[in-house]
């Protein structure tokens, strides 16, 4: 009795197409999880429930932390458009120059993608602020504090700059250090905003989630060209 083969004889056991399909599928799943998490955070920020009350208690504890007000103000200022966007623009110019000098195909895709992601921040944050209409912490007038625009600006600007620089770093340790440094910086900006009483922790968490979706989308768009150009990357 002959057995039926599991696959066509000409099909390799581990096809490159299958590996590519799985690699693309992973970030899509992560993007879906982030979208669900962001929807839950937005819902909790919009309603007066136990999560929002716990969020307000946490904000009070952070505001009375030992971090000096001057240091917290400095960290919060790193999320200003006038600070974060010029950093991204400088990296865009640098990476574009190196990519053109190396004669890489589609060199303009990652820089352009990073600028589109940055432009998407106000396009998404402003309508969300108006829709949710969350009031600010004590001492802050008006509403429209969720999600935090400063947090999203810092996360997307610095995160996109890191994504642009990673393919140009030959050392795995340098890439890891750059990513860790960016995570620490973005976390510090969010902490400074809450410490100074400019935002609730939930405002910051929602912006982190939204920014992660934008950066993941940027990585998905730019990774094919980046991976194909790695072999031609200048040393």
N, CA, C and O of each residue as an XYZ file, in Angstrom:
940
protein
N       0.854     -1.199      0.000
C       0.000      0.000      0.000
C       0.882      1.239      0.000
O       1.712      1.424      0.890
N       0.701      2.061     -0.977
C       1.535      3.267     -1.118
C       0.948      4.400     -0.306
O      -0.270      4.569     -0.236
N       1.829      5.174      0.309
C       1.382      6.325      1.101
C       1.391      7.572      0.247
O       2.209      7.725     -0.660
N       0.475      8.449      0.553
C       0.370      9.700     -0.183
C       1.344     10.703      0.422
O       1.309     10.930      1.631
N       2.214     11.311     -0.387
C       3.175     12.274      0.162
C       2.466     13.486      0.731
O       1.409     13.886      0.245
N       3.056     14.068      1.766
C       2.470     15.243      2.412
C       2.533     16.467      1.525
O       1.690     17.358      1.629
N       3.519     16.516      0.658
C       3.682     17.677     -0.213
C       4.122     17.229     -1.579
O       4.567     16.094     -1.749
N       4.009     18.085     -2.538
C       4.446     17.778     -3.887
C       5.942     17.509     -3.882
O       6.681     18.197     -3.178
N       6.410     16.525     -4.650
C       7.835     16.202     -4.626
C       8.732     17.370     -4.947
O       9.851     17.453     -4.441
N       8.252     18.287     -5.792
C       9.097     19.409     -6.192
C       9.107     20.524     -5.159
O       9.898     21.461     -5.271
N       8.232     20.439     -4.143
C       8.143     21.491     -3.141
C       9.158     21.246     -2.037
O       9.170     20.161     -1.456
N      10.010     22.216     -1.729
C      10.994     22.028     -0.665
C      10.328     21.961      0.694
O       9.211     22.446      0.877
N      11.020     21.356      1.646
C      10.450     21.171      2.979
C      10.172     22.500      3.661
O       9.183     22.636      4.381
N      11.037     23.480      3.436
C      10.846     24.797      4.047
C      10.991     25.842      2.957
O      12.090     26.340      2.710
N       9.890     26.175      2.307
C       9.941     27.094      1.179
C      10.187     28.506      1.655
O       9.641     28.909      2.682
N      11.010     29.288      0.924
C      11.227     30.686      1.305
C       9.936     31.485      1.330
O       9.775     32.406      2.130
N       9.006     31.115      0.433
C       7.738     31.853      0.403
C       6.976     31.662      1.712
O       6.347     32.595      2.210
N       7.036     30.433      2.275
C       6.344     30.186      3.539
C       6.968     30.981      4.665
O       6.256     31.502      5.523
N       8.285     31.083      4.675
C       8.952     31.846      5.723
C       8.608     33.322      5.611
O       8.376     33.987      6.621
N       8.574     33.838      4.381
C       8.206     35.240      4.191
C       6.771     35.489      4.632
O       6.467     36.514      5.241
N       5.882     34.530      4.316
C       4.487     34.700      4.691
C       4.329     34.726      6.207
O       3.556     35.518      6.746
N       5.068     33.855      6.888
C       4.994     33.841      8.345
C       5.591     35.114      8.934
O       5.080     35.655      9.914
N       6.691     35.594      8.319
C       7.330     36.811      8.821
C       6.419     38.017      8.681
O       6.391     38.881      9.557
N       5.669     38.084      7.581
C       4.737     39.189      7.380
C       3.534     39.055      8.295
O       2.979     40.053      8.755
N       3.128     37.807      8.562
C       1.945     37.595      9.379
C       2.127     37.993     10.827
O       1.172     38.419     11.477
N       3.359     37.860     11.352
C       3.589     38.195     12.754
C       3.272     39.654     13.074
O       2.497     39.918     13.993
N       3.857     40.622     12.331
C       3.529     42.017     12.661
C       2.064     42.364     12.443
O       1.541     43.268     13.096
N       1.394     41.660     11.535
C      -0.039     41.910     11.345
C      -0.813     41.516     12.599
O      -1.736     42.219     13.012
N      -0.438     40.400     13.197
C      -1.085     39.989     14.442
C      -0.791     40.976     15.559
O      -1.681     41.337     16.329
N       0.454     41.407     15.643
C       0.815     42.379     16.680
C       0.040     43.674     16.476
O      -0.426     44.285     17.437
N      -0.095     44.089     15.217
C      -0.847     45.305     14.915
C      -2.305     45.165     15.362
O      -2.895     46.112     15.883
N      -2.870     43.996     15.158
C      -4.240     43.761     15.597
C      -4.379     43.811     17.109
O      -5.345     44.368     17.630
N      -3.413     43.230     17.815
C      -3.443     43.264     19.276
C      -3.321     44.697     19.784
O      -4.027     45.096     20.709
N      -2.422     45.467     19.175
C      -2.257     46.865     19.569
C      -3.536     47.666     19.320
O      -3.904     48.525     20.122
N      -4.205     47.379     18.207
C      -5.439     48.092     17.892
C      -6.522     47.795     18.933
O      -7.247     48.695     19.357
N      -6.624     46.540     19.338
C      -7.607     46.169     20.367
C      -7.263     46.824     21.699
O      -8.141     47.340     22.391
N      -5.978     46.800     22.053
C      -5.549     47.418     23.305
C      -5.818     48.915     23.300
O      -6.269     49.473     24.300
N      -5.541     49.565     22.180
C      -5.792     50.999     22.090
C      -7.282     51.308     22.207
O      -7.672     52.290     22.839
N      -8.110     50.466     21.594
C      -9.556     50.660     21.702
C     -10.016     50.525     23.157
O     -10.873     51.285     23.609
N      -9.453     49.565     23.886
C      -9.816     49.392     25.295
C      -9.364     50.585     26.137
O     -10.107     51.065     26.993
N      -8.148     51.057     25.889
C      -7.654     52.215     26.633
C      -8.501     53.454     26.350
O      -8.805     54.227     27.258
N      -8.876     53.636     25.095
C      -9.700     54.787     24.723
C     -11.067     54.713     25.385
O     -11.595     55.718     25.859
N     -11.626     53.525     25.411
C     -12.923     53.334     26.069
C     -12.836     53.674     27.555
O     -13.708     54.360     28.089
N     -11.782     53.194     28.224
C     -11.635     53.452     29.650
C     -11.352     54.925     29.941
O     -11.736     55.440     30.991
N     -10.679     55.600     29.006
C     -10.428     57.033     29.196
C     -11.699     57.846     29.014
O     -11.825     58.935     29.574
N     -12.639     57.325     28.238
C     -13.857     58.077     27.929
C     -14.941     57.909     28.976
O     -15.810     58.772     29.105
N     -14.911     56.809     29.732
C     -15.964     56.538     30.705
C     -15.421     56.705     32.119
O     -14.228     56.535     32.368
N     -16.320     57.040     33.036
C     -15.937     57.213     34.434
C     -16.096     55.882     35.140
O     -17.136     55.592     35.732
N     -15.046     55.077     35.068
C     -15.093     53.750     35.661
C     -13.933     53.518     36.609
O     -13.168     54.439     36.893
N     -13.794     52.286     37.107
C     -12.723     51.980     38.067
C     -11.320     52.153     37.486
O     -10.395     52.524     38.208
N     -11.156     51.888     36.195
C      -9.836     52.043     35.582
C      -9.419     53.507     35.585
O      -8.278     53.832     35.915
N     -10.335     54.382     35.222
C      -9.998     55.805     35.197
C      -9.755     56.345     36.604
O      -8.895     57.206     36.792
N     -10.495     55.854     37.586
C     -10.259     56.302     38.956
C      -8.902     55.815     39.459
O      -8.200     56.540     40.163
N      -8.534     54.576     39.094
C      -7.207     54.076     39.451
C      -6.120     54.875     38.738
O      -5.051     55.122     39.296
N      -6.401     55.274     37.510
C      -5.469     56.089     36.740
C      -5.232     57.436     37.420
O      -4.104     57.928     37.452
N      -6.272     58.019     37.953
C      -6.140     59.310     38.637
C      -5.377     59.176     39.956
O      -4.632     60.077     40.341
N      -5.565     58.050     40.644
C      -4.791     57.824     41.872
C      -3.309     57.647     41.549
O      -2.444     58.164     42.255
N      -3.028     56.913     40.478
C      -1.632     56.723     40.063
C      -0.997     58.046     39.680
O       0.171     58.287     39.985
N      -1.757     58.906     39.012
C      -1.233     60.220     38.637
C      -0.835     61.015     39.876
O       0.190     61.697     39.871
N      -1.641     60.933     40.941
C      -1.313     61.645     42.167
C      -0.014     61.141     42.786
O       0.783     61.928     43.297
N       0.195     59.828     42.738
C       1.434     59.269     43.285
C       2.650     59.713     42.483
O       3.697     60.024     43.049
N       2.504     59.739     41.154
C       3.633     60.149     40.308
C       3.940     61.621     40.501
O       5.107     62.012     40.516
N       2.902     62.451     40.652
C       3.135     63.883     40.846
C       3.879     64.174     42.136
O       4.557     65.195     42.244
N       3.760     63.286     43.120
C       4.449     63.473     44.391
C       5.716     62.622     44.480
O       6.223     62.374     45.574
N       6.223     62.177     43.334
C       7.460     61.396     43.334
C       8.650     62.300     43.598
O       8.516     63.522     43.654
N       9.813     61.689     43.760
C      11.010     62.436     44.126
C      11.712     63.086     42.938
O      12.669     63.837     43.124
N      11.257     62.813     41.737
C      11.893     63.433     40.572
C      11.711     64.949     40.641
O      10.578     65.423     40.715
N      12.803     65.723     40.618
C      12.671     67.183     40.698
C      11.801     67.737     39.577
O      11.792     67.212     38.463
N      11.073     68.801     39.884
C      10.170     69.395     38.895
C      10.939     69.895     37.676
O      10.449     69.795     36.551
N      12.134     70.431     37.891
C      12.922     70.913     36.761
C      13.318     69.807     35.815
O      13.261     69.976     34.597
N      13.727     68.654     36.372
C      14.087     67.513     35.530
C      12.872     66.973     34.787
O      12.963     66.602     33.617
N      11.728     66.932     35.480
C      10.500     66.466     34.832
C      10.081     67.398     33.707
O       9.618     66.942     32.662
N      10.240     68.691     33.911
C       9.907     69.665     32.866
C      10.805     69.477     31.643
O      10.345     69.550     30.504
N      12.083     69.236     31.895
C      13.017     68.992     30.789
C      12.616     67.755     29.996
O      12.627     67.775     28.765
N      12.262     66.676     30.697
C      11.849     65.453     30.010
C      10.563     65.679     29.221
O      10.436     65.205     28.092
N       9.609     66.401     29.812
C       8.356     66.672     29.108
C       8.600     67.500     27.850
O       7.932     67.304     26.835
N       9.560     68.428     27.918
C       9.848     69.284     26.764
C      10.432     68.503     25.593
O      10.373     68.971     24.455
N      10.992     67.327     25.846
C      11.536     66.517     24.755
C      10.440     66.000     23.829
O      10.724     65.487     22.746
N       9.186     66.137     24.257
C       8.072     65.757     23.402
C       7.503     66.908     22.600
O       6.526     66.733     21.872
N       8.104     68.086     22.723
C       7.644     69.232     21.929
C       7.963     69.025     20.446
O       8.964     68.401     20.093
N       7.100     69.557     19.594
C       7.358     69.491     18.154
C       8.682     70.147     17.790
O       9.410     69.660     16.925
N       8.990     71.259     18.458
C      10.203     72.004     18.135
C      11.468     71.249     18.492
O      12.549     71.604     18.022
N      11.357     70.210     19.318
C      12.528     69.420     19.702
C      12.577     68.097     18.947
O      13.598     67.758     18.349
N      11.473     67.350     18.974
C      11.478     65.996     18.418
C      11.517     65.972     16.891
O      12.248     65.175     16.304
N      10.741     66.834     16.249
C      10.674     66.800     14.784
C      12.008     67.165     14.130
O      12.399     66.493     13.175
N      12.735     68.200     14.595
C      14.047     68.464     13.997
C      15.018     67.290     14.115
O      15.849     67.090     13.229
N      14.925     66.508     15.197
C      15.772     65.323     15.318
C      15.456     64.340     14.202
O      16.361     63.809     13.558
N      14.169     64.100     13.977
C      13.776     63.196     12.897
C      14.215     63.727     11.541
O      14.716     62.968     10.711
N      14.032     65.017     11.311
C      14.414     65.590     10.028
C      15.923     65.453      9.785
O      16.353     65.178      8.665
N      16.714     65.644     10.832
C      18.163     65.500     10.686
C      18.527     64.068     10.303
O      19.396     63.851      9.459
N      17.864     63.094     10.921
C      18.125     61.695     10.585
C      17.651     61.386      9.173
O      18.315     60.645      8.448
N      16.518     61.940      8.772
C      16.020     61.742      7.408
C      17.034     62.242      6.385
O      17.318     61.558      5.402
N      17.575     63.425      6.614
C      18.565     63.983      5.687
C      19.813     63.110      5.654
O      20.343     62.826      4.580
N      20.281     62.686      6.815
C      21.501     61.879      6.890
C      21.322     60.539      6.181
O      22.163     60.143      5.374
N      20.228     59.841      6.483
C      19.994     58.531      5.888
C      19.760     58.655      4.384
O      20.235     57.818      3.616
N      19.040     59.681      3.960
C      18.808     59.892      2.530
C      20.130     60.128      1.802
O      20.348     59.601      0.712
N      21.001     60.916      2.406
C      22.311     61.183      1.799
C      23.125     59.905      1.664
O      23.731     59.665      0.620
N      23.145     59.083      2.710
C      23.916     57.852      2.652
C      23.322     56.862      1.658
O      24.055     56.183      0.939
N      21.999     56.780      1.617
C      21.359     55.838      0.709
C      21.572     56.239     -0.751
O      21.828     55.381     -1.595
N      21.470     57.514     -1.050
C      21.716     57.987     -2.418
C      23.175     57.798     -2.791
O      23.487     57.420     -3.921
N      24.063     58.058     -1.853
C      25.487     57.878     -2.114
C      25.817     56.417     -2.406
O      26.693     56.120     -3.218
N      25.101     55.498     -1.729
C      25.298     54.070     -1.960
C      24.521     53.558     -3.163
O      24.619     52.382     -3.512
N      23.744     54.441     -3.805
C      22.965     54.085     -4.989
C      21.999     52.930     -4.710
O      21.887     51.988     -5.495
N      21.309     53.029     -3.575
C      20.341     51.997     -3.218
C      19.032     52.213     -3.962
O      18.581     53.351     -4.090
N      18.414     51.143     -4.455
C      17.116     51.295     -5.113
C      16.046     51.658     -4.093
O      16.061     51.176     -2.960
N      15.132     52.499     -4.502
C      14.021     52.943     -3.646
C      14.532     53.492     -2.318
O      13.955     53.233     -1.262
N      15.607     54.240     -2.385
C      16.213     54.795     -1.179
C      15.275     55.759     -0.459
O      15.414     55.986      0.743
N      14.331     56.318     -1.188
C      13.470     57.353     -0.647
C      12.299     56.793      0.162
O      11.618     57.549      0.855
N      12.050     55.468      0.086
C      10.875     54.900      0.747
C      10.942     55.024      2.270
O       9.991     55.530      2.865
N      12.031     54.584      2.937
C      12.062     54.736      4.409
C      11.989     56.182      4.881
O      11.220     56.462      5.800
N      12.757     57.132      4.297
C      12.620     58.514      4.764
C      11.215     59.079      4.564
O      10.674     59.740      5.450
N      10.629     58.815      3.398
C       9.285     59.315      3.141
C       8.274     58.666      4.086
O       7.365     59.334      4.579
N       8.431     57.370      4.338
C       7.527     56.679      5.252
C       7.587     57.252      6.652
O       6.561     57.367      7.323
N       8.790     57.616      7.103
C       8.918     58.196      8.442
C       8.231     59.551      8.526
O       7.628     59.878      9.548
N       8.318     60.338      7.467
C       7.646     61.643      7.460
C       6.127     61.487      7.427
O       5.404     62.263      8.052
N       5.654     60.490      6.704
C       4.211     60.227      6.677
C       3.728     59.797      8.062
O       2.672     60.238      8.517
N       4.500     58.935      8.734
C       4.126     58.510     10.085
C       4.083     59.695     11.036
O       3.202     59.780     11.892
N       5.044     60.619     10.884
C       5.061     61.799     11.744
C       3.858     62.691     11.462
O       3.251     63.229     12.388
N       3.517     62.847     10.197
C       2.365     63.672      9.838
C       1.058     63.040     10.308
O       0.070     63.742     10.524
N       1.050     61.709     10.468
C      -0.166     61.024     10.907
C      -0.465     61.280     12.385
O      -1.597     61.087     12.828
N       0.540     61.712     13.150
C       0.325     61.927     14.589
C      -0.757     62.980     14.835
O      -1.758     62.668     15.481
N      -0.597     64.223     14.345
C      -1.677     65.192     14.590
C      -2.981     64.824     13.886
O      -4.068     65.132     14.374
N      -2.861     64.161     12.730
C      -4.076     63.786     12.000
C      -4.920     62.792     12.790
O      -6.140     62.757     12.629
N      -4.293     61.989     13.636
C      -5.025     61.019     14.456
C      -5.306     61.544     15.856
O      -6.392     61.331     16.395
N      -4.337     62.226     16.444
C      -4.463     62.647     17.837
C      -5.527     63.727     18.012
O      -6.330     63.658     18.943
N      -5.543     64.718     17.131
C      -6.487     65.835     17.295
C      -7.941     65.372     17.258
O      -8.703     65.753     18.146
N      -8.371     64.566     16.274
C      -9.766     64.094     16.305
C     -10.064     63.227     17.522
O     -11.164     63.284     18.071
N      -9.085     62.419     17.950
C      -9.315     61.586     19.126
C      -9.500     62.435     20.381
O     -10.347     62.128     21.219
N      -8.716     63.495     20.512
C      -8.867     64.394     21.647
C     -10.277     64.986     21.680
O     -10.910     65.045     22.734
N     -10.755     65.418     20.526
C     -12.083     66.021     20.467
C     -13.187     65.000     20.729
O     -14.215     65.324     21.322
N     -12.964     63.772     20.283
C     -13.987     62.742     20.453
C     -14.078     62.280     21.904
O     -15.173     62.182     22.458
N     -12.927     61.994     22.524
C     -12.920     61.498     23.900
C     -13.247     62.622     24.877
O     -14.046     62.435     25.795
N     -12.630     63.793     24.683
C     -12.922     64.953     25.513
C     -12.591     64.784     26.980
O     -13.325     65.278     27.835
N     -11.515     64.106     27.289
C     -11.168     63.897     28.695
C     -10.606     65.172     29.313
O      -9.768     65.847     28.716
N     -11.072     65.491     30.505
C     -10.570     66.666     31.211
C      -9.154     66.418     31.706
O      -8.741     65.273     31.891
N      -8.419     67.498     31.917
C      -7.038     67.399     32.329
C      -6.865     67.200     33.817
O      -7.841     67.253     34.565
N      -5.640     66.970     34.261
C      -5.340     66.832     35.690
C      -5.608     68.140     36.424
O      -5.837     69.166     35.784
N      -5.583     68.122     37.753
C      -5.802     69.349     38.535
C      -4.849     70.465     38.115
O      -3.639     70.265     38.006
N      -5.418     71.633     37.885
C      -4.613     72.774     37.460
C      -4.563     72.964     35.964
O      -4.110     74.008     35.495
N      -5.022     71.972     35.190
C      -5.040     72.072     33.736
C      -6.470     72.356     33.281
O      -7.399     71.629     33.631
N      -6.631     73.403     32.510
C      -7.968     73.825     32.094
C      -8.427     73.071     30.857
O      -7.618     72.569     30.077
N      -9.749     73.003     30.696
C     -10.338     72.458     29.479
C     -10.305     70.942     29.426
O     -10.052     70.265     30.422
N     -10.568     70.430     28.227
C     -10.564     68.985     28.018
C      -9.727     68.663     26.784
O      -9.006     69.517     26.270
N      -9.834     67.412     26.313
C      -9.069     66.993     25.145
C      -7.641     66.591     25.489
O      -6.699     66.965     24.791
N      -7.484     65.826     26.571
C      -6.139     65.444     27.019
C      -5.767     64.020     26.609
O      -4.608     63.625     26.735
N      -6.727     63.257     26.125
C      -6.442     61.886     25.677
C      -6.601     61.802     24.162
O      -7.612     62.244     23.616
N      -5.597     61.232     23.478
C      -4.281     60.806     23.949
C      -3.297     61.973     24.002
O      -3.578     63.054     23.484
N      -2.157     61.749     24.624
C      -1.160     62.809     24.779
C      -0.432     63.071     23.464
O       0.211     62.179     22.912
N      -0.538     64.292     22.972
C       0.147     64.647     21.740
C       1.653     64.696     21.895
O       2.385     64.303     20.986
N       2.134     65.183     23.060
C       3.572     65.237     23.306
C       4.180     63.835     23.346
O       5.267     63.600     22.819
N       3.462     62.914     23.976
C       3.958     61.533     24.044
C       4.040     60.917     22.662
O       5.042     60.291     22.318
N       2.984     61.091     21.858
C       2.981     60.522     20.513
C       4.047     61.160     19.633
O       4.691     60.477     18.837
N       4.234     62.476     19.776
C       5.265     63.156     18.999
C       6.641     62.593     19.307
O       7.419     62.301     18.399
N       6.942     62.442     20.595
C       8.245     61.900     20.986
C       8.413     60.463     20.516
O       9.459     60.112     19.971
N       7.406     59.633     20.719
C       7.527     58.213     20.381
C       7.714     58.009     18.890
O       8.567     57.223     18.476
N       6.925     58.709     18.070
C       7.006     58.505     16.627
C       8.261     59.157     16.054
O       8.926     58.566     15.203
N       8.593     60.359     16.503
C       9.777     61.042     15.962
C      11.051     60.277     16.298
O      11.845     59.973     15.408
N      11.251     59.968     17.567
C      12.466     59.254     17.962
C      12.441     57.800     17.490
O      13.471     57.254     17.094
N      11.269     57.182     17.535
C      11.165     55.799     17.067
C      11.418     55.673     15.582
O      12.111     54.751     15.154
N      10.870     56.584     14.778
C      11.107     56.544     13.332
C      12.580     56.815     13.028
O      13.146     56.211     12.117
N      13.200     57.716     13.785
C      14.628     57.987     13.579
C      15.449     56.733     13.839
O      16.406     56.455     13.115
N      15.084     55.976     14.864
C      15.798     54.737     15.159
C      15.607     53.721     14.042
O      16.566     53.069     13.630
N      14.381     53.580     13.547
C      14.133     52.641     12.450
C      14.940     52.999     11.206
O      15.392     52.116     10.478
N      15.119     54.293     10.965
C      15.924     54.713      9.816
C      17.401     54.383     10.011
O      18.092     54.030      9.055
N      17.879     54.496     11.233
C      19.309     54.310     11.502
C      19.711     52.846     11.639
O      20.857     52.500     11.352
N      18.806     51.985     12.066
C      19.158     50.597     12.345
C      19.842     49.882     11.174
O      20.843     49.202     11.403
N      19.350     50.003      9.921
C      20.022     49.284      8.831
C      21.454     49.744      8.581
O      22.222     49.043      7.922
N      21.821     50.910      9.098
C      23.154     51.455      8.853
C      24.121     51.148      9.987
O      25.274     51.578      9.953
N      23.664     50.417     10.978
C      24.536     50.018     12.081
C      24.921     48.558     11.895
O      24.056     47.683     11.856
N      26.211     48.295     11.781
C      26.681     46.937     11.523
C      26.741     46.087     12.783
O      26.705     44.859     12.710
N      26.832     46.735     13.938
C      26.963     46.001     15.184
C      25.591     45.718     15.781
O      24.761     46.618     15.909
N      25.363     44.469     16.142
C      24.106     44.100     16.786
C      23.959     44.789     18.130
O      22.853     45.156     18.527
N      25.074     44.967     18.834
C      25.023     45.607     20.143
C      24.679     47.090     20.018
O      23.957     47.632     20.855
N      25.187     47.740     18.987
C      24.839     49.141     18.786
C      23.364     49.297     18.456
O      22.713     50.233     18.919
N      22.843     48.382     17.657
C      21.415     48.441     17.334
C      20.577     48.245     18.590
O      19.587     48.945     18.806
N      20.983     47.287     19.414
C      20.237     47.034     20.654
C      20.310     48.238     21.585
O      19.306     48.628     22.182
N      21.489     48.821     21.708
C      21.639     49.986     22.576
C      20.806     51.157     22.084
O      20.233     51.897     22.884
N      20.738     51.325     20.767
C      19.945     52.423     20.209
C      18.461     52.225     20.505
O      17.766     53.170     20.877
N      17.984     51.001     20.339
C      16.577     50.714     20.617
C      16.264     50.905     22.101
O      15.250     51.509     22.454
N      17.130     50.392     22.962
C      16.913     50.541     24.401
C      16.938     52.013     24.800
O      16.109     52.465     25.590
N      17.894     52.755     24.248
C      17.960     54.180     24.546
C      16.705     54.919     24.136
O      16.240     55.806     24.852
N      16.147     54.555     22.976
C      14.911     55.187     22.516
C      13.749     54.852     23.448
O      12.951     55.726     23.787
N      13.652     53.594     23.860
C      12.577     53.194     24.771
C      12.671     53.938     26.097
O      11.661     54.386     26.639
N      13.888     54.065     26.614
C      14.081     54.791     27.875
C      13.694     56.254     27.713
O      13.047     56.831     28.588
N      14.091     56.855     26.593
C      13.798     58.262     26.345
C      12.294     58.507     26.254
O      11.770     59.433     26.874
N      11.605     57.676     25.480
C      10.161     57.851     25.310
C       9.429     57.624     26.643
O       8.474     58.333     26.962
N       9.887     56.631     27.411
C       9.289     56.394     28.725
C       9.504     57.586     29.649
O       8.606     57.969     30.398
N      10.699     58.170     29.592
C      11.009     59.327     30.431
C      10.145     60.526     30.065
O       9.710     61.266     30.948
N       9.891     60.726     28.775
C       9.026     61.830     28.358
C       7.630     61.659     28.947
O       7.060     62.605     29.491
N       7.081     60.451     28.838
C       5.757     60.207     29.404
C       5.716     60.401     30.903
O       4.756     60.962     31.432
N       6.756     59.940     31.599
C       6.801     60.112     33.050
C       6.888     61.590     33.404
O       6.235     62.044     34.343
N       7.695     62.344     32.656
C       7.813     63.774     32.924
C       6.501     64.507     32.733
O       6.191     65.429     33.488
N       5.729     64.114     31.740
C       4.436     64.753     31.491
C       3.468     64.517     32.646
O       2.736     65.422     33.047
N       3.469     63.288     33.180
C       2.580     62.986     34.308
C       3.106     63.642     35.581
O       2.330     64.171     36.377
N       4.425     63.608     35.773
C       5.019     64.209     36.979
C       4.724     65.702     37.059
O       4.511     66.222     38.154
N       4.706     66.394     35.942
C       4.437     67.830     35.928
C       2.945     68.130     35.932
O       2.552     69.294     35.991
N       2.114     67.103     35.871
C       0.676     67.306     35.927
C       0.063     67.742     34.617
O      -1.022     68.324     34.609
N       0.736     67.473     33.503
C       0.203     67.860     32.200
C      -0.747     66.807     31.628
O      -1.613     67.126     30.813
N      -0.584     65.550     32.056
C      -1.397     64.458     31.522
C      -1.623     63.399     32.587
O      -0.894     63.308     33.575
N      -2.660     62.602     32.351
C      -2.906     61.408     33.136
C      -2.054     60.259     32.585
O      -1.691     60.284     31.409
N      -1.731     59.262     33.400
C      -0.992     58.098     32.884
C      -1.698     57.408     31.729
O      -1.046     56.921     30.805
N      -3.032     57.362     31.774
C      -3.778     56.706     30.703
C      -3.621     57.467     29.378
O      -3.618     56.855     28.310
N      -3.491     58.781     29.444
C      -3.235     59.569     28.233
C      -1.924     59.146     27.577
O      -1.827     59.015     26.357
N      -0.920     58.936     28.426
C       0.404     58.545     27.943
C       0.372     57.117     27.393
O       0.927     56.844     26.329
N      -0.283     56.209     28.126
C      -0.348     54.817     27.686
C      -1.076     54.688     26.349
O      -0.664     53.914     25.485
N      -2.157     55.447     26.185
C      -2.870     55.413     24.914
C      -2.001     55.901     23.761
O      -2.050     55.344     22.664
N      -1.207     56.938     24.006
C      -0.327     57.447     22.968
C       0.787     56.468     22.639
O       1.176     56.338     21.478
N       1.303     55.777     23.649
C       2.314     54.755     23.384
C       1.755     53.676     22.468
O       2.426     53.224     21.541
N       0.521     53.270     22.738
C      -0.105     52.221     21.922
C      -0.326     52.715     20.491
O      -0.033     51.995     19.536
N      -0.835     53.921     20.341
C      -1.058     54.489     19.016
C       0.259     54.651     18.269
O       0.336     54.361     17.076
N       1.286     55.109     18.957
C       2.594     55.298     18.332
C       3.197     53.961     17.907
O       3.820     53.865     16.850
N       3.012     52.939     18.728
C       3.523     51.610     18.378
C       2.879     51.107     17.093
O       3.546     50.476     16.272
N       1.590     51.381     16.910
C       0.927     50.978     15.669
C       1.515     51.713     14.469
O       1.746     51.108     13.422
N       1.757     53.011     14.617
C       2.329     53.780     13.518
C       3.739     53.297     13.191
O       4.091     53.161     12.020
N       4.537     53.041     14.205
C       5.913     52.598     13.969
C       5.955     51.190     13.395
O       6.797     50.885     12.549
N       5.057     50.339     13.848
C       5.000     48.988     13.280
C       4.585     49.043     11.824
O       5.130     48.324     10.987
N       3.611     49.907     11.523
C       3.233     50.083     10.120
C       4.383     50.603      9.284
O       4.581     50.174      8.147
N       5.146     51.537      9.854
C       6.319     52.059      9.146
C       7.334     50.954      8.904
O       7.893     50.857      7.812
N       7.580     50.119      9.909
C       8.536     49.017      9.755
C       8.062     48.019      8.699
O       8.869     47.489      7.935
N       6.766     47.765      8.658
C       6.236     46.822      7.666
C       6.371     47.362      6.251
O       6.625     46.604      5.315
N       6.202     48.664      6.093
C       6.287     49.272      4.759
C       7.726     49.353      4.275
O       8.003     49.137      3.095
N       8.628     49.659      5.173
C      10.010     49.916      4.763
C      10.906     48.695      4.830
O      11.974     48.699      4.218
N      10.512     47.637      5.554
C      11.410     46.499      5.732
C      11.744     45.749      4.446
O      12.887     45.314      4.305
N      10.808     45.566      3.483
C      11.206     44.850      2.272
C      12.359     45.515      1.527
O      13.308     44.838      1.132
N      12.290     46.823      1.332
C      13.364     47.508      0.629
C      14.630     47.521      1.451
O      15.730     47.425      0.906
N      14.486     47.639      2.787
C      15.671     47.674      3.647
C      16.388     46.338      3.621
O      17.615     46.278      3.542
N      15.597     45.250      3.689
C      16.225     43.930      3.721
C      16.889     43.606      2.396
O      17.934     42.956      2.368
N      16.298     44.050      1.301
C      16.885     43.746      0.012
C      18.108     44.573     -0.253
O      18.930     44.221     -1.098
N      18.243     45.689      0.470
C      19.376     46.563      0.244
C      20.527     46.297      1.217
O      21.578     46.931      1.118
N      20.338     45.366      2.152
C      21.358     45.170      3.166
C      22.677     44.749      2.560
O      23.740     45.188      2.999
N      22.610     43.898      1.549
C      23.842     43.396      0.934
C      24.617     44.508      0.259
O      25.839     44.428      0.131
N      23.909     45.558     -0.179
C      24.578     46.644     -0.882
C      24.907     47.804      0.044
O      25.417     48.835     -0.395
N      24.615     47.629      1.319
C      24.813     48.699      2.281
C      26.291     49.006      2.435
O      27.093     48.078      2.534
N      26.686     50.286      2.460
C      28.091     50.611      2.621
C      28.582     50.290      4.006
O      27.826     50.381      4.974
N      29.825     49.918      4.114
C      30.426     49.550      5.400
C      30.922     50.802      6.119
O      31.461     50.708      7.221
